[in-house]
Amino acid sequence: MAEEVMISQDLTLYYEKTGGGNTTIIFIPGWMMSTAVFQRQLAHFKGSTRYQALTYDPRGQGKSSKPVEGHTYQQHARDLAQLIEKLGLNNIILAGWSYGVTEQLAYINQFGVEKLKAMIMIDTGPAIAGQSYDEWVWYLKDDADGYSRSFTEGIIENRKRVIREFSQWMLESPTAENLAWLSNIARQTSSSVAAITNATGFYQDYSDDLKALEGKVPLLYVVRSENKAVANRWIKANTPSATAVYMGKHMMFWERSKRFNRVVDDFLFTLEH
């Protein structure tokens, strides 16, 4: 079911939900992405009487409003808090993907865990930039390899190329059909908003917030296979009671949806028993 909720005079969030029950799993899309990427999770929970699955387009993305201001992950988290309040949700599992993990950690940083039952983090650690890639980060703090710049200045200078290359990188199977589908989603976000969210995300480090959840909030990490060594090292050192699963590439929840959904079901089972 597709709906909209007004957050403020300049912001209406588009969301989709399915299933029912007292617990709501909120799937949060990543950079330039939309609710469309979680179609296979919504389908999985359709008809559920225990869990409601909900996903939404953050400001500036997908079918949500495109305001000029507010494109930081701290503000995205405040938007999420308003969405939760307006929909009357209290028993929540946040499930962010990519920069969606940054968004859910920004929520915890500002609003705590009172309404949370658990956390699912899909292929992103708590910090965006570090001294080396051994720290489980996306970028180097000095940007020596220019990777961060390619998604800030680069998306403005050569939008078509960046979207194409980013889409190819995310997929195990970058067929023409899959690339066209992902590219169409990405094109719903302006280059300026994409550059700003990437640039402001660069400075975020929620390591302390995530470490503080150890033993208090059940945690599930699902990480792409190539990042297993670095992610596993961080997880074991800082949140050792968490469950961690490694598979596929960045969009493993879509390309390997049957296995991913099974992992989520197993995690949900542990919460109830």
C-alpha positions as CSV (number, residue, x, y, z in Angstrom):
1,M,0.0,0.0,0.0
2,A,1.5,3.4,-1.1
3,E,0.8,6.4,1.0
4,E,2.1,9.8,1.9
5,V,2.5,11.7,5.2
6,M,3.1,15.4,5.6
7,I,6.1,16.1,7.9
8,S,6.2,19.8,7.5
9,Q,5.0,22.5,5.1
10,D,7.8,21.8,2.7
11,L,8.1,18.0,3.2
12,T,5.8,15.1,2.4
13,L,7.3,11.6,2.7
14,Y,6.2,8.8,0.4
15,Y,6.1,5.4,1.9
16,E,4.9,1.9,1.3
17,K,3.8,-0.7,3.8
18,T,2.6,-4.3,3.9
19,G,1.8,-6.9,6.5
20,G,0.5,-6.3,10.0
21,G,1.2,-6.8,13.6
22,N,2.7,-5.0,16.6
23,T,6.2,-4.8,15.2
24,T,7.2,-2.6,12.3
25,I,10.4,-3.1,10.3
26,I,11.4,0.1,8.7
27,F,13.6,-0.4,5.6
28,I,15.7,2.8,4.9
29,P,17.1,3.2,1.3
30,G,20.6,4.4,0.6
31,W,22.1,7.2,-1.4
32,M,19.8,8.3,-4.2
33,M,17.7,5.2,-3.8
34,S,14.0,4.7,-3.1
35,T,11.3,2.4,-1.7
36,A,11.6,0.4,-5.0
37,V,14.8,-1.4,-3.9
38,F,12.9,-3.1,-1.1
39,Q,10.1,-4.5,-3.2
40,R,11.2,-8.1,-2.4
41,Q,11.2,-7.4,1.3
42,L,7.7,-5.9,1.1
43,A,6.5,-8.9,-0.9
44,H,8.1,-11.3,1.7
45,F,6.1,-9.7,4.6
46,K,2.8,-9.4,2.7
47,G,0.1,-11.1,4.6
48,S,2.2,-11.3,7.8
49,T,0.2,-11.0,11.0
50,R,3.3,-10.5,13.2
51,Y,5.3,-7.9,11.3
52,Q,4.5,-4.8,9.3
53,A,7.2,-3.9,6.8
54,L,7.5,-0.3,5.8
55,T,9.9,1.6,3.6
56,Y,10.0,5.2,2.6
57,D,11.8,7.7,0.4
58,P,13.9,10.2,2.3
59,R,13.7,13.9,1.5
60,G,15.0,14.6,-1.9
61,Q,14.8,11.0,-3.1
62,G,12.2,8.9,-4.9
63,K,8.6,10.2,-4.7
64,S,9.1,12.3,-1.6
65,S,9.3,16.1,-1.6
66,K,12.4,17.8,-3.0
67,P,13.0,20.7,-0.6
68,V,16.0,23.0,-1.1
69,E,17.3,22.6,2.5
70,G,17.8,19.9,5.0
71,H,20.0,17.4,3.2
72,T,22.0,16.1,6.1
73,Y,21.7,12.7,7.8
74,Q,20.9,14.4,11.1
75,Q,17.9,16.0,9.4
76,H,17.0,12.8,7.7
77,A,16.9,11.2,11.2
78,R,14.6,14.0,12.4
79,D,12.3,13.3,9.4
80,L,12.3,9.6,10.4
81,A,11.4,10.5,13.9
82,Q,8.4,12.6,12.6
83,L,7.4,9.7,10.4
84,I,7.4,7.3,13.3
85,E,5.4,9.8,15.5
86,K,2.8,10.6,12.9
87,L,2.2,6.9,12.1
88,G,2.0,6.1,15.8
89,L,4.8,3.4,15.7
90,N,6.4,2.2,18.9
91,N,7.8,-1.3,18.5
92,I,10.3,-0.8,15.7
93,I,13.1,-2.5,14.0
94,L,15.2,-0.1,11.9
95,A,16.8,-1.7,8.8
96,G,19.0,0.7,7.0
97,W,21.0,0.0,3.8
98,S,24.2,1.9,2.9
99,Y,23.7,5.6,3.9
100,G,20.4,4.4,5.3
101,V,22.5,2.9,8.1
102,T,24.0,6.4,8.7
103,E,20.4,7.6,8.9
104,Q,19.3,5.1,11.5
105,L,22.4,5.7,13.6
106,A,21.7,9.4,13.4
107,Y,18.2,8.7,14.7
108,I,19.7,6.8,17.7
109,N,22.2,9.6,18.3
110,Q,19.3,12.1,18.7
111,F,16.3,10.1,19.9
112,G,17.7,7.0,21.7
113,V,16.4,3.5,21.5
114,E,13.1,3.8,23.5
115,K,11.0,2.8,20.6
116,L,13.4,0.2,19.1
117,K,13.1,-3.5,19.4
118,A,16.2,-4.3,17.3
119,M,18.5,-3.0,14.5
120,I,19.5,-4.4,11.1
121,M,22.4,-2.8,9.3
122,I,22.9,-3.6,5.7
123,D,26.4,-3.2,4.3
124,T,27.7,0.0,6.1
125,G,29.6,0.5,9.3
126,P,29.1,3.3,11.8
127,A,31.8,5.7,10.3
128,I,32.0,7.0,6.8
129,A,35.6,8.1,6.6
130,G,38.8,6.8,8.3
131,Q,42.6,6.8,8.1
132,S,42.5,3.6,6.1
133,Y,40.0,1.1,4.7
134,D,41.0,-1.3,7.5
135,E,38.6,0.8,9.6
136,W,35.4,-0.4,7.7
137,V,34.7,2.9,6.1
138,W,33.7,4.2,2.7
139,Y,36.2,6.9,2.3
140,L,39.7,8.0,3.4
141,K,39.8,11.2,5.5
142,D,42.3,12.8,3.2
143,D,40.4,11.4,0.1
144,A,43.8,10.4,-1.3
145,D,42.1,8.2,-3.9
146,G,39.5,10.7,-4.9
147,Y,36.7,8.3,-4.2
148,S,34.6,10.8,-2.1
149,R,35.2,13.6,-4.6
150,S,33.8,11.3,-7.4
151,F,30.4,11.2,-5.6
152,T,30.3,14.9,-4.7
153,E,31.8,17.0,-7.5
154,G,31.7,14.0,-9.9
155,I,27.9,13.5,-9.7
156,I,27.4,17.2,-10.6
157,E,30.0,17.2,-13.4
158,N,29.1,13.9,-15.0
159,R,25.9,12.7,-13.6
160,K,25.2,10.0,-16.2
161,R,28.7,8.4,-15.8
162,V,28.6,8.3,-12.0
163,I,25.1,6.8,-11.9
164,R,26.0,4.1,-14.4
165,E,29.3,3.2,-12.7
166,F,27.7,3.3,-9.2
167,S,24.8,1.0,-10.4
168,Q,27.3,-1.4,-11.9
169,W,29.3,-1.6,-8.7
170,M,26.3,-2.4,-6.6
171,L,25.2,-5.4,-8.6
172,E,26.5,-9.0,-8.9
173,S,24.5,-9.2,-12.1
174,P,24.7,-5.8,-13.9
175,T,22.5,-6.7,-16.8
176,A,21.2,-3.9,-19.1
177,E,17.7,-4.4,-17.5
178,N,19.1,-4.2,-13.9
179,L,21.2,-1.2,-14.7
180,A,18.3,0.7,-16.4
181,W,16.1,0.0,-13.4
182,L,18.7,1.2,-10.8
183,S,19.6,4.2,-12.9
184,N,16.0,5.3,-13.2
185,I,15.7,5.2,-9.4
186,A,18.9,7.3,-9.0
187,R,17.7,9.9,-11.5
188,Q,14.8,10.8,-9.2
189,T,17.4,12.5,-6.9
190,S,19.0,15.7,-8.2
191,S,22.8,15.9,-8.6
192,S,22.9,18.8,-6.1
193,V,21.1,16.8,-3.4
194,A,23.2,13.7,-4.1
195,A,26.4,15.7,-3.8
196,I,25.3,17.4,-0.5
197,T,24.1,14.2,1.2
198,N,27.4,12.5,0.2
199,A,29.5,15.4,1.3
200,T,27.8,15.9,4.7
201,G,27.7,12.1,5.3
202,F,31.5,12.1,4.9
203,Y,31.9,13.6,8.4
204,Q,29.6,11.3,10.3
205,D,31.0,8.8,12.8
206,Y,28.4,7.0,15.0
207,S,30.8,4.4,16.3
208,D,30.2,5.4,20.0
209,D,26.4,5.3,19.5
210,L,26.6,1.8,17.9
211,K,29.0,0.4,20.5
212,A,26.7,1.6,23.3
213,L,24.0,-0.7,21.9
214,E,26.0,-3.8,22.7
215,G,24.0,-6.1,25.0
216,K,21.1,-3.7,25.1
217,V,19.6,-3.9,21.6
218,P,19.7,-7.0,19.3
219,L,21.9,-6.3,16.3
220,L,22.0,-8.0,12.9
221,Y,24.7,-7.0,10.3
222,V,24.4,-8.2,6.7
223,V,27.5,-7.2,4.8
224,R,28.8,-7.8,1.2
225,S,31.2,-10.7,1.0
226,E,34.3,-8.6,-0.1
227,N,34.1,-6.7,3.2
228,K,33.9,-9.7,5.5
229,A,37.4,-9.5,7.0
230,V,37.3,-5.8,7.9
231,A,33.6,-5.8,9.0
232,N,34.0,-8.9,11.1
233,R,37.0,-7.4,12.9
234,W,35.0,-4.3,13.9
235,I,31.9,-6.3,14.9
236,K,33.8,-8.8,17.0
237,A,35.7,-6.0,18.8
238,N,32.8,-3.7,19.4
239,T,29.5,-5.5,19.3
240,P,30.4,-9.2,19.9
241,S,26.9,-10.3,20.7
242,A,25.6,-9.2,17.3
243,T,24.7,-11.6,14.5
244,A,26.7,-11.0,11.3
245,V,26.1,-12.6,7.9
246,Y,28.1,-12.1,4.7
247,M,26.8,-12.5,1.1
248,G,26.9,-11.1,-2.3
249,K,27.5,-7.5,-3.2
250,H,26.0,-4.2,-2.1
251,M,22.4,-5.0,-3.2
252,M,22.4,-8.6,-1.8
253,F,19.0,-8.0,-0.2
254,W,17.6,-7.6,-3.7
255,E,19.7,-10.0,-5.8
256,R,19.8,-12.7,-3.1
257,S,16.5,-11.8,-1.6
258,K,15.5,-15.4,-0.6
259,R,18.6,-15.9,1.5
260,F,18.5,-12.4,2.9
261,N,14.8,-12.7,3.9
262,R,15.6,-16.0,5.5
263,V,18.4,-14.4,7.5
264,V,16.0,-11.7,8.6
265,D,13.3,-14.3,9.5
266,D,15.9,-16.2,11.6
267,F,16.9,-13.0,13.4
268,L,13.2,-12.2,14.1
269,F,12.8,-15.7,15.5
270,T,15.5,-15.1,18.0
271,L,13.8,-11.9,19.2
272,E,10.6,-13.8,20.0
273,H,12.2,-16.8,21.7
